[in-house]
Amino acid sequence: MPDIDAALSKALRENPGDVVDLIIHVSGDLGQRVAALEQRGVKVRRRFRLTGAVGIRCTGKVALSLARSSWITKIEVDGPVRALGR
């Protein structure tokens, strides 16, 4: 089971039809994992090769099904990043 914030997990369960932007951290070959995600109907928005992560867009229902994948280690919300107090 991947590391997932309790509030995010609750939001996905309560709103399974909502489209969400997430970052998922994966183990194994990133190219193979992206292909597996696309086969499940997940829109891959970007790849973070250095950290072994992928930015995706999917429904809450699909995100919850991804959480059962053994090769996904962490799921988090893909939101704006602020640096240096800005």
C-alpha positions as CSV (number, residue, x, y, z in Angstrom):
1,M,0.0,0.0,0.0
2,P,1.5,3.4,-1.0
3,D,2.0,6.3,1.4
4,I,-1.1,8.5,0.9
5,D,-2.3,11.4,3.1
6,A,-5.5,10.5,5.0
7,A,-7.2,13.6,3.9
8,L,-6.5,12.8,0.2
9,S,-7.6,9.3,0.6
10,K,-10.9,10.5,2.2
11,A,-11.5,13.0,-0.6
12,L,-10.9,10.4,-3.3
13,R,-13.4,8.0,-1.6
14,E,-16.0,10.7,-1.1
15,N,-15.7,12.1,-4.7
16,P,-14.8,9.1,-6.9
17,G,-16.0,10.8,-10.1
18,D,-14.0,14.0,-9.7
19,V,-10.9,14.4,-11.9
20,V,-7.7,15.0,-9.9
21,D,-4.1,15.9,-10.6
22,L,-1.7,13.7,-8.6
23,I,2.0,12.9,-8.4
24,I,2.7,9.2,-7.9
25,H,6.0,7.8,-7.0
26,V,6.8,4.4,-8.6
27,S,9.4,1.7,-8.2
28,G,10.9,-0.1,-11.2
29,D,11.3,1.1,-14.8
30,L,9.6,4.5,-15.3
31,G,8.8,3.8,-18.9
32,Q,7.1,0.6,-18.1
33,R,5.1,2.2,-15.3
34,V,4.0,5.0,-17.6
35,A,2.8,2.5,-20.2
36,A,0.9,0.6,-17.5
37,L,-0.8,3.8,-16.4
38,E,-1.8,4.7,-19.9
39,Q,-3.3,1.3,-20.4
40,R,-5.5,2.0,-17.4
41,G,-6.8,5.2,-19.0
42,V,-4.6,7.5,-16.9
43,K,-3.4,10.7,-18.6
44,V,0.3,11.1,-17.9
45,R,1.1,14.8,-17.7
46,R,4.8,14.7,-16.9
47,R,7.6,12.5,-15.8
48,F,10.1,13.2,-13.0
49,R,13.0,10.9,-13.9
50,L,15.2,12.0,-11.0
51,T,12.7,11.2,-8.3
52,G,10.9,8.3,-10.1
53,A,7.6,10.0,-10.1
54,V,4.9,10.8,-12.6
55,G,2.3,13.6,-12.8
56,I,-1.0,12.2,-13.7
57,R,-4.7,13.2,-14.2
58,C,-7.4,10.6,-13.4
59,T,-10.7,10.2,-11.5
60,G,-10.7,9.5,-7.8
61,K,-12.0,6.0,-8.5
62,V,-9.0,5.2,-10.7
63,A,-6.6,6.8,-8.2
64,L,-8.0,4.5,-5.5
65,S,-7.5,1.5,-7.8
66,L,-3.9,2.6,-8.4
67,A,-3.3,2.7,-4.7
68,R,-3.6,-1.1,-4.7
69,S,-0.6,-1.4,-7.1
70,S,2.5,-2.8,-5.4
71,W,4.8,-0.7,-7.6
72,I,3.3,2.7,-6.5
73,T,5.1,3.9,-3.3
74,K,3.5,7.3,-2.7
75,I,0.5,9.3,-4.0
76,E,0.2,13.0,-3.4
77,V,-1.7,16.0,-4.8
78,D,-0.1,17.8,-7.7
79,G,-0.5,21.4,-6.8
80,P,1.4,24.7,-7.1
81,V,4.9,24.8,-5.6
82,R,6.1,27.8,-3.7
83,A,9.7,28.6,-3.0
84,L,11.4,31.1,-0.8
85,G,8.2,32.5,0.7
86,R,6.5,33.5,-2.6
